């Protein structure tokens, strides 16, 4: 991300009487995301100084920040003006996170859509896995489900639309792609993304109150291929709480 | 000092809820919490609890709870009644908006909700451990409550023993208002994704509640809302309970307490906070209409609501349960005949 982002007009959008969305753009773009992180940095600072009374929390996305507030503590229009003013003067922040190397099993059983994606792209499944494991993915945001990371960085050669008909059940910890985005489902849920592998790593642990979600916006992720025997071994370790997640961190500090 | 009640019948999908889990939406954790937070206030006020204490949310059939240790009191908020079965086999009916005291061994059988959701409060609140700052149950990720799940047979729920007079119950004396005016919404954040005629339709036509509803949201059915050239998808941005998202099929979905934190469908409008509790009580086939308001009107609605809820709580009365009334009458007869002297303790009855 660079610091010479053209300043687009920021829009303040109403999310009812309990939130404002501060919108920096409408696309997935590292430059727009840099402004999102910059704005969140400014909110962090003000909040630490006790200067955001009535603000409950804020949620960064690819392109905007939704600021949730208590309308019984702060007037919506007063907050709107404050956020608008802050958005005009907040800067751009480069993501500074950790790089995680996360094991993924790409066996057919764990990757129900791998063969189809390979076929659609005129590749072998091994070539698809090679492209996936050779890429560095960036965490843009968490949303949809607890700990669900939206990752950018899917190679153009793997760009595929969502499934025409979403699955009712995607197994927990499945790695999936949609368009140029990649994600890992921390929980079993319905989903329309294309399922290409499965990690034994638990991406969310509510008992870890300091960092319940393993990944944070600004982090980078590298998928490392493992076979089904290693998957089973790591899965058992993770399930028993004997797996130290910190061993997956290759650089950066928490 | 603590007390324990045991779940002797689980009911259906009964969950522990409080006011929800704030501060973790940035990592995708929904707020959760009671679908009708006003009823949490009522359930706790009947007991003299902290207004934020955790309660049971009953959507269908209620549970049965047995006091194991300590004398405890339960309260009912919403269209929900119950029956207390004492250790001596006596049965006492508990009306909606009333409290009932359980001595060790007594069982309260909570009935089914007549409409929407009802809440069961308990002395001190349900004191299960907090997870991420709340006791609210969020089932999909197994957070809060007990193991993130609905009540199950045999579970022990900690609470506090009753500290007041066990013979003096509480009850609401004012009728709980039932509003049926159109649901008030504030336009946006993506009303600019809809044609002018879609906006006119949204505010002009009725929408019917479908069977597709849960703690995450309610799908409505009605005249199709057409998207304009900006289309039926956006790059995911933040949503909140009350957000009305409209996917490509043009049928609105109103998000509720367990909703995801971000979403990629255009959101035509957002139900205001004061009207969100009403959505806890709709049933398939119910018809709603939407009306636009501005922030000033939304704030006024919230103030009005807070003041009537406060008034309802201030006017909570007391009564003696059947059986106890007889005793009191006896004492009163004695007072009249002068057999014993008047006593302040009776004056409060």
Interface residues (C-beta under 8 A of the other chain):
Chain A: X13 X14 X15 X16 X17 X18 X19 X21 X23 X26 X27 X28 X56 X57 X58 X59 X60 X61 X62 X63 X64 X65 X66 X68 X71 X72 X75 X76 X77 X141 X142 X143 X144 X145 X146 X147 X148 X150 X186 X187 X189 X204 X206 X207 X209 X212 X213 X216
Chain B: X22 X23 X24 X25 X26 X27 X28 X29 X30 X131 X132 X138 X140 X141 X142 X143 X148 X185 X186 X187 X188 X189 X190 X234 X235 X236 X237 X238 X239 X240 X242 X243 X260 X261 X262 X263 X267 X269 X270 X271 X272 X273 X295 X298 X299 X302 X306
